[in-house]
Amino acid sequence: MQIDQLIKNLKDSNLYAECSCGEEFKLSDAILFDGTKPFPAETLGTQSELNTLLETRNAELAKNKKLATEGAERTTTAVNIGKNLERALPTIKGFKWVVPDSKFLGDPIDLLIFNGLSNGKVDSLSFVEVKSGKARLNNHQKSIRDAIGDHKVSYEVFV
């Protein structure tokens, strides 16, 4: 059967179809055409609207992709700078702990301070996490903070 005959039979039928929106419609009310031929005049307006919508969505996608890439680059740069600065932190003016007592860990906590180590007797330990700007503790850091706060700290010797 030829496509033109198939379209004519569908238009003459009492068949219904369902739109992607869930609505039913009678095929005889639809604009049916052979997609291998030029579009009928009554479809050109819809085609133009859809092409405009597609161009708009593509432009938005390109913009969002660029923003996401730039945002990821900024975040990566900030994290890398922060990680390097953490190592130099004990040498910065205003650092309230004794530098030789400070041991850099980096992850998951930035510094472990053995208060008194340089004097020959450790009196206490301080776990120090460095944050700047809008940075917040991650879940691992929060759980470490909570374990310390709940006195769930132990000392063991492995032989």
RABELNOR-V865302 format. One record per backbone hydrogen bond with DSSP energy under -0.5 kcal/mol. NH is the residue of the N-H (numbers start at 1). CO is the residue of the C=O. E is the energy in kcal/mol with one decimal. If there is no record, write none. Layout:
{{NH;CO;E} {NH;CO;E}}
This chain:
{{6;2;-2.3} {7;3;-2.7} {8;4;-2.1} {9;5;-2.6} {10;6;-2.3} {11;7;-2.4} {12;8;-2.0} {13;9;-0.7} {13;10;-0.6} {17;25;-2.8} {19;23;-3.6} {22;19;-2.1} {25;17;-2.4} {27;15;-2.3} {29;26;-1.9} {30;26;-0.5} {30;27;-1.2} {32;30;-1.0} {35;33;-0.7} {37;34;-1.7} {43;40;-1.9} {44;40;-0.7} {44;41;-1.1} {45;41;-0.5} {47;43;-2.5} {48;44;-2.4} {49;45;-2.3} {50;46;-2.6} {51;47;-2.3} {52;48;-2.3} {53;49;-2.5} {54;50;-2.5} {55;51;-2.4} {56;52;-2.4} {57;53;-2.6} {58;54;-2.5} {59;55;-2.2} {60;56;-2.4} {61;57;-2.6} {62;58;-2.4} {63;59;-2.3} {64;60;-2.9} {65;61;-2.5} {66;62;-2.2} {67;63;-2.6} {68;64;-2.6} {69;65;-2.4} {70;66;-2.8} {71;67;-2.7} {72;68;-2.5} {73;69;-2.3} {74;70;-2.5} {75;71;-2.5} {76;72;-2.6} {77;73;-2.5} {78;74;-2.7} {79;75;-2.7} {80;76;-2.6} {81;77;-2.7} {82;78;-2.6} {83;79;-2.7} {84;80;-1.9} {85;81;-2.6} {86;82;-2.1} {87;83;-0.9} {88;84;-0.9} {89;85;-1.1} {91;88;-2.2} {92;89;-2.0} {95;92;-1.8} {96;94;-0.5} {101;98;-1.1} {102;98;-0.6} {102;99;-1.8} {103;112;-2.3} {105;110;-3.2} {106;110;-1.4} {107;105;-0.8} {111;128;-2.7} {112;103;-2.5} {113;126;-3.2} {114;101;-2.8} {114;112;-0.6} {115;113;-1.1} {115;124;-1.4} {117;114;-2.5} {119;116;-1.5} {120;117;-1.5} {121;116;-1.7} {123;115;-3.0} {123;121;-0.6} {124;115;-1.1} {126;113;-2.2} {128;111;-2.8} {128;126;-0.6} {135;132;-2.0} {142;138;-2.5} {143;139;-2.2} {144;140;-2.0} {145;141;-2.6} {146;142;-2.6} {147;143;-2.3} {148;144;-2.4} {149;145;-2.5} {150;146;-2.1} {151;148;-1.7} {152;147;-3.1} {153;151;-1.0} {158;156;-0.5} {159;157;-0.6}}
